[in-house]
Amino acid sequence: MKRILVTGATGHLGKGIVEALLNYVPPQQIVASARDPQQAAGLRKLGVEVRRADYNDYDSLLAALQGIDKLFLVSAVAFSDRLAQHGNVIRAAEAAGVRHIVYPSIQRREGVTAVIDGVTDSDIGTELLLRASGMAYTIVQHPLYAELIPLLVGERVVRKGLRLPAGEGRIPLTGRRDLAAASAAILAGDGHENTEISLNAGVSYSMRELADVYSELLAVPISYTAITPAQYVAERMADGLPASVAGFFGSWLAAIAAGAFDQPDPALERLLGTPATPLGEVLTAALE
Ligand SMILES: NC(=O)c1ccc[n+]([C@@H]2O[C@H](COP(=O)([O-])OP(=O)(O)OC[C@H]3O[C@@H](n4cnc5c(N)ncnc54)[C@H](OP(=O)(O)O)[C@@H]3O)[C@@H](O)[C@H]2O)c1
């Protein structure tokens, strides 16, 4: 039996992929891995085998990956030693005989240089490791998760509107559930070997258009003002965010300004066979 393992099954993306995979294959074909398998007990109840694996523990990875044909490697958190952790997973997968590995990278429009702190460099390094490995790979490119927008705009949105260093940049904001469902379709389907697939809702939003979506959701007029990265960091620090977090958020918004995400693509809707979840719906759930 060809089995599919999804790492990070205690997190939003990994759990979403496992749940979506159940629409395509029987639970016996799915393995979920977690640092603490207790935290994935809900998936076990659905008939999915849960194995322990820590990206920092090569032996745990090698054991967890035995008998696995395809692997979805949920990327490690920003500002950890991501590349070393991903390298451990890739080496263990190769040693265990995994045939095909799928990795979510941050969308980087060709020709646009924009570095997201703690993320871009380790994504590029991971992609190089995958291409040099003996395994088939699929790199799925993700934009910023739409669910994270409320974090980036902050609670002052009602009082002050959207004040962001995103210029006139556009981004195909996409809900994590849709990204997870499209990844499940890739894992369950044939093909996709040695390809990059840009997964997103297929429609790009400017921050002015995002402000319009907010206006509708909050039933008050919300404006957009393009500010500088320094202004953004200062304003978010005044809201109580640590400088490092404000700077991290600012680097995502600067990447939007640079056009790094402005490449809407129909691949996700084709994989899902349905329209992507409307942005307003994703934001409403995130604001709740
Ligand atoms: N495109 C975007 O907008 C965006 C935004 C944020 C993050 N990301 C990236 O996408 C990834 C998935 O996002 P998410 O929302 O699902 O994040 P999440 O809910 O924080 O989940 C991260 C998962 O990775 C697991 N993990 C972290 N370090 C690990 C390690 N050393 N060994 C094994 N598992 C480990 C976590 O396990 P535990 O439960 O044990 O901690 C958790 O299951 C993130 O980790 C990050 O790299 C993308």
The ligand as a Gaussian input file, in Angstrom:
#p B3LYP/6-31G(d) Opt

LIG

0 1
 N        2.470000      31.617000       3.914000
 C        2.233000      32.155000       5.085000
 O        1.498000      33.159000       5.240000
 C        2.844000      31.575000       6.305000
 C        2.595000      32.197000       7.525000
 C        3.111000      31.629000       8.669000
 C        3.873000      30.496000       8.592000
 N        4.116000      29.910000       7.388000
 C        4.944000      28.678000       7.272000
 O        4.047000      27.603000       7.073000
 C        4.207000      26.618000       8.118000
 C        2.862000      26.010000       8.438000
 O        1.984000      27.019000       8.852000
 P        0.922000      26.725000       9.980000
 O       -0.004000      27.876000       9.958000
 O        0.406000      25.343000       9.866000
 O        1.851000      26.832000      11.289000
 P        1.552000      26.195000      12.711000
 O        0.089000      26.081000      12.964000
 O        2.384000      26.959000      13.677000
 O        2.142000      24.711000      12.588000
 C        3.514000      24.449000      12.500000
 C        3.685000      22.941000      12.620000
 O        5.068000      22.629000      12.471000
 C        5.419000      21.771000      13.540000
 N        6.821000      21.892000      13.894000
 C        7.498000      23.013000      14.171000
 N        8.777000      22.698000      14.486000
 C        8.871000      21.357000      14.409000
 C        9.914000      20.432000      14.628000
 N       11.138000      20.824000      15.039000
 N        9.673000      19.123000      14.439000
 C        8.452000      18.696000      14.050000
 N        7.415000      19.521000      13.823000
 C        7.626000      20.838000      14.013000
 C        4.562000      22.228000      14.706000
 O        4.532000      21.221000      15.713000
 P        4.196000      21.541000      17.249000
 O        2.691000      21.525000      17.361000
 O        4.844000      20.445000      17.971000
 O        4.791000      22.892000      17.560000
 C        3.227000      22.411000      13.994000
 O        2.570000      21.190000      13.810000
 C        4.852000      27.387000       9.252000
 O        5.575000      26.508000      10.091000
 C        5.734000      28.388000       8.519000
 O        6.955000      27.801000       8.100000
 C        3.611000      30.431000       6.257000

